[in-house]
Amino acid sequence: MIKMKTSIVIEKDEYGYYAFCPEMKGCHTQGDLLDEVLANMKEAVELYVETLSKWIL
């Protein structure tokens, strides 16, 4: 398994939390709670990387 680090930006507004990864165009998510948006972002990054690996192979 390859491990990598990336930046995540999390913003809070009256509707909950919004998160995105600046290095991964189109990789973003939202959630009502901070724990929820963190879990959603982890999944979004994993899926993003999984789709990239199909292009690389």
Stockholm file with secondary structure:
# STOCKHOLM 1.0

chainA/1-57         MIKMKTSIVIEKDEYGYYAFCPEMKGCHTQGDLLDEVLANMKEAVELYVETLSKWIL
#=GR chainA/1-57 SS CCCCCCCCEEEEETTEEEEECTTSTTCEEEESSHHHHHHHHHHHHHHHHHHHHHHHC
#=GC SS_cons        CCCCCCCCEEEEETTEEEEECTTSTTCEEEESSHHHHHHHHHHHHHHHHHHHHHHHC
//
